Amino acid sequence: MDALQASFPEDNITLWVAAIDPELNDHAYIVPGLGDAGDPSLRREALRLPHPPSHHHIDTTIKPTPRPIELLAPARDLDTARAAIQHGADAIYIGAPRFGARAAAGVPLEDIRQLTSEAHRFGVRIYVTVNTILYDHELQEAEQMIWDLYRAGVDALIIQDMGITRMNLPPIPLHSSTQCDTLEPEDVQHLEALGFEQVVLARELNVEQIRRIRAVTTVPLEVFIHGALCVSYSGRCYLSHALTGAISQSW
């Protein structure tokens, strides 16, 4: 595996870009300040350390050069999130302790705090889903949890309930969830006007439909490219509701 080096003395940082070796089943990394990126185990070894070694100090305000397209991976817990970091994800989305659309995949706040600390060493962003429809009696608890997530270092929230936009929120970016069932260019324009910094499109859109939406907005768009899809439509979980009797946004 070859490695290219680029030095920026004014920032006291060196970027190593590891080229992909076709004989290795591994990924290329762009890692600030960690020495020889020719070693494909670099991220794996660094993740085992509670803090970077003092002679390999990382300024976490400096981010690796992003890909033209962000590779975002889901994680149900701390271990699967670490695996995503090790294998080259640019960002990870993970469930909040409460009020996520997958109730069984809620992650404790302390685990999220630990994850953001580890991920940010590599410029990996952490997005947390708070994407159920909230009842009135849940609003205060949800608002407090959002502040806790902000203090934990989370990079953005993925939400469905527009009532969250009227809360007393910290300065944290909001992404609209696929649960919003965003299908039309007008939908995205509306979300952009509300201040959303990224829009997760409905999973059933084809490439031409996505292209039409891209033509009328500058907000970043997110699409699902791999994994299981809903049997019906994004955010309209009527079939699972009918079969299980559960509230379709929290099963």
C-alpha positions as CSV (number, residue, x, y, z in Angstrom):
1,M,0.0,0.0,0.0
2,D,1.4,3.4,-1.0
3,A,0.9,6.6,1.0
4,L,1.0,10.2,-0.1
5,Q,2.1,12.9,2.3
6,A,1.0,16.6,2.3
7,S,2.4,18.9,5.0
8,F,0.8,22.2,6.2
9,P,3.4,23.8,8.5
10,E,1.1,26.7,9.5
11,D,-1.4,24.3,10.9
12,N,1.3,21.9,12.3
13,I,-0.4,19.0,10.6
14,T,0.4,16.3,8.1
15,L,-2.2,14.4,6.1
16,W,-1.5,10.9,5.0
17,V,-3.6,9.5,2.2
18,A,-3.4,5.8,1.9
19,A,-4.0,4.4,-1.6
20,I,-6.1,1.3,-1.9
21,D,-4.2,-1.9,-2.5
22,P,-6.3,-4.2,-4.7
23,E,-4.9,-7.2,-2.9
24,L,-6.1,-6.0,0.5
25,N,-9.8,-6.0,1.5
26,D,-9.5,-2.6,3.2
27,H,-10.3,1.1,2.7
28,A,-8.2,4.2,2.1
29,Y,-8.1,6.6,5.0
30,I,-7.3,10.3,5.4
31,V,-6.1,10.7,8.9
32,P,-4.6,13.8,10.5
33,G,-1.4,13.7,12.5
34,L,-1.0,9.9,13.1
35,G,2.1,9.1,11.1
36,D,2.3,6.2,8.7
37,A,-1.1,5.8,7.1
38,G,0.4,3.0,5.0
39,D,-0.6,0.7,7.8
40,P,-4.3,-0.3,7.2
41,S,-4.8,-1.1,10.9
42,L,-4.2,2.6,11.8
43,R,-7.8,3.4,12.7
44,R,-8.3,0.1,14.4
45,E,-5.2,0.6,16.7
46,A,-5.9,4.2,17.5
47,L,-9.5,3.4,18.5
48,R,-8.2,1.1,21.2
49,L,-6.5,4.0,22.9
50,P,-8.4,6.1,25.5
51,H,-6.6,9.2,24.2
52,P,-4.1,9.8,21.4
53,P,-0.5,9.5,22.4
54,S,1.0,12.8,23.4
55,H,3.6,12.7,20.5
56,H,0.7,12.1,18.1
57,H,-1.5,15.0,19.2
58,I,-4.6,15.6,17.1
59,D,-6.3,18.9,16.8
60,T,-9.9,17.8,16.6
61,T,-10.9,21.2,15.0
62,I,-9.1,20.1,11.9
63,K,-11.1,17.7,9.7
64,P,-9.9,15.4,6.9
65,T,-10.7,16.4,3.4
66,P,-14.3,15.1,2.8
67,R,-15.4,12.9,0.0
68,P,-17.6,14.5,-2.6
69,I,-20.3,12.2,-1.3
70,E,-20.6,11.5,2.4
71,L,-20.7,7.8,3.3
72,L,-23.1,7.5,6.3
73,A,-23.5,4.3,8.2
74,P,-26.1,3.2,10.7
75,A,-25.2,1.8,14.1
76,R,-27.4,0.2,16.8
77,D,-24.8,0.5,19.6
78,L,-21.2,1.6,20.4
79,D,-19.6,-1.6,19.1
80,T,-21.2,-1.4,15.7
81,A,-20.4,2.3,15.5
82,R,-16.7,1.6,16.2
83,A,-16.8,-1.0,13.4
84,A,-18.1,1.7,11.0
85,I,-15.4,4.1,11.9
86,Q,-12.7,1.4,11.5
87,H,-14.0,0.6,8.0
88,G,-14.0,4.2,6.6
89,A,-17.4,5.7,7.3
90,D,-17.5,9.6,7.0
91,A,-20.4,9.8,9.4
92,I,-22.6,7.5,11.6
93,Y,-26.2,7.8,12.6
94,I,-27.3,6.2,15.9
95,G,-30.5,6.2,18.1
96,A,-31.0,8.6,20.9
97,P,-31.6,7.2,24.4
98,R,-35.4,7.8,23.8
99,F,-37.7,9.0,21.0
100,G,-36.0,7.2,18.1
101,A,-38.1,5.4,15.5
102,R,-36.4,2.1,16.4
103,A,-37.1,1.9,20.1
104,A,-35.0,-1.3,20.5
105,A,-32.0,0.5,19.2
106,G,-31.8,3.4,21.7
107,V,-28.2,4.1,22.9
108,P,-27.3,5.4,26.4
109,L,-26.1,8.9,26.6
110,E,-22.8,7.9,28.1
111,D,-22.1,5.6,25.1
112,I,-23.0,8.4,22.7
113,R,-20.6,10.7,24.6
114,Q,-17.8,8.1,24.3
115,L,-18.6,7.6,20.6
116,T,-18.4,11.3,19.7
117,S,-15.0,11.5,21.5
118,E,-13.6,8.6,19.5
119,A,-15.2,9.5,16.2
120,H,-14.1,13.1,16.2
121,R,-10.4,12.0,16.3
122,F,-10.8,10.9,12.8
123,G,-13.2,13.6,11.6
124,V,-16.1,11.2,11.6
125,R,-19.5,13.0,12.3
126,I,-22.1,11.6,14.7
127,Y,-25.8,12.2,13.9
128,V,-28.5,11.1,16.4
129,T,-32.0,10.1,15.5
130,V,-34.8,11.8,17.5
131,N,-37.4,10.9,14.9
132,T,-40.7,9.8,16.5
133,I,-43.8,12.0,16.6
134,L,-43.8,13.4,20.2
135,Y,-46.8,13.5,22.5
136,D,-47.3,16.8,24.4
137,H,-46.2,15.1,27.7
138,E,-42.9,14.1,26.1
139,L,-41.9,17.6,24.9
140,Q,-40.0,18.7,28.0
141,E,-38.1,15.4,28.4
142,A,-37.2,15.5,24.7
143,E,-35.9,19.1,24.9
144,Q,-33.7,18.2,27.9
145,M,-32.4,15.2,26.1
146,I,-31.5,17.3,23.0
147,W,-29.4,19.6,25.3
148,D,-27.7,16.6,26.8
149,L,-26.8,15.3,23.3
150,Y,-25.5,18.7,22.3
151,R,-23.2,18.7,25.4
152,A,-22.1,15.2,24.4
153,G,-20.7,16.6,21.2
154,V,-23.3,15.3,18.7
155,D,-22.9,16.9,15.2
156,A,-26.6,16.9,14.2
157,L,-30.0,15.6,15.1
158,I,-32.2,13.7,12.6
159,I,-35.9,14.6,13.4
160,Q,-39.4,14.0,12.1
161,D,-41.6,16.1,14.4
162,M,-41.6,19.7,13.3
163,G,-42.6,20.7,16.8
164,I,-39.0,20.2,17.7
165,T,-38.1,23.3,15.6
166,R,-40.1,25.4,18.1
167,M,-38.3,24.1,21.2
168,N,-35.6,26.0,23.0
169,L,-32.8,24.3,21.2
170,P,-29.0,24.5,21.4
171,P,-27.2,25.6,18.2
172,I,-27.2,22.1,16.7
173,P,-27.8,21.3,13.0
174,L,-31.1,19.6,12.2
175,H,-31.5,17.0,9.5
176,S,-35.0,15.9,8.4
177,S,-35.6,12.1,8.8
178,T,-36.7,9.8,6.0
179,Q,-39.7,9.4,8.2
180,C,-40.8,12.9,6.9
181,D,-41.6,11.1,3.6
182,T,-40.0,13.8,1.5
183,L,-41.0,13.1,-2.1
184,E,-41.3,16.3,-4.0
185,P,-39.1,19.3,-4.8
186,E,-41.6,21.5,-2.9
187,D,-41.1,19.4,0.2
188,V,-37.4,20.0,0.2
189,Q,-37.8,23.7,-0.4
190,H,-40.1,23.9,2.6
191,L,-37.6,22.1,4.8
192,E,-34.8,24.3,3.6
193,A,-36.8,27.4,4.4
194,L,-37.3,26.0,8.0
195,G,-33.6,25.9,8.5
196,F,-32.8,22.2,8.0
197,E,-29.2,21.7,7.0
198,Q,-29.6,18.3,5.4
199,V,-32.7,16.4,4.0
200,V,-33.0,12.6,4.1
201,L,-35.2,11.8,1.1
202,A,-37.9,9.1,1.0
203,R,-36.3,5.8,0.3
204,E,-38.6,4.9,-2.6
205,L,-37.4,7.7,-4.9
206,N,-35.6,6.8,-8.1
207,V,-32.5,8.6,-9.5
208,E,-34.5,10.8,-11.9
209,Q,-36.8,12.0,-9.1
210,I,-33.8,12.8,-6.9
211,R,-32.3,14.8,-9.8
212,R,-35.4,16.9,-10.1
213,I,-35.2,17.7,-6.4
214,R,-31.5,18.5,-6.6
215,A,-32.3,21.1,-9.3
216,V,-34.3,23.3,-7.0
217,T,-32.4,23.3,-3.8
218,T,-28.9,23.8,-2.4
219,V,-29.4,21.9,0.8
220,P,-27.4,18.6,1.0
221,L,-29.5,15.6,0.2
222,E,-29.2,12.2,1.8
223,V,-30.4,8.9,0.2
224,F,-30.4,5.3,1.2
225,I,-28.2,3.1,-1.1
226,H,-28.0,-0.2,0.7
227,G,-30.0,-2.3,3.2
228,A,-33.5,-3.3,3.8
229,L,-36.3,-0.9,2.8
230,C,-39.8,-0.5,4.3
231,V,-42.4,-2.7,2.7
232,S,-44.6,0.3,2.2
233,Y,-43.5,3.9,2.2
234,S,-41.0,6.0,4.2
235,G,-42.6,7.4,7.3
236,R,-46.0,5.7,6.6
237,C,-45.6,2.5,8.5
238,Y,-49.3,1.4,8.2
239,L,-48.6,-2.2,7.4
240,S,-46.4,-2.9,10.5
241,H,-49.0,-1.0,12.6
242,A,-51.8,-3.2,11.2
243,L,-49.9,-6.4,11.8
244,T,-48.5,-5.7,15.3
245,G,-50.9,-3.3,16.8
246,A,-47.9,-1.3,17.9
247,I,-47.5,2.5,17.4
248,S,-45.9,2.5,14.0
249,Q,-43.3,5.1,14.8
250,S,-41.7,3.4,17.8
251,W,-41.7,-0.4,17.3
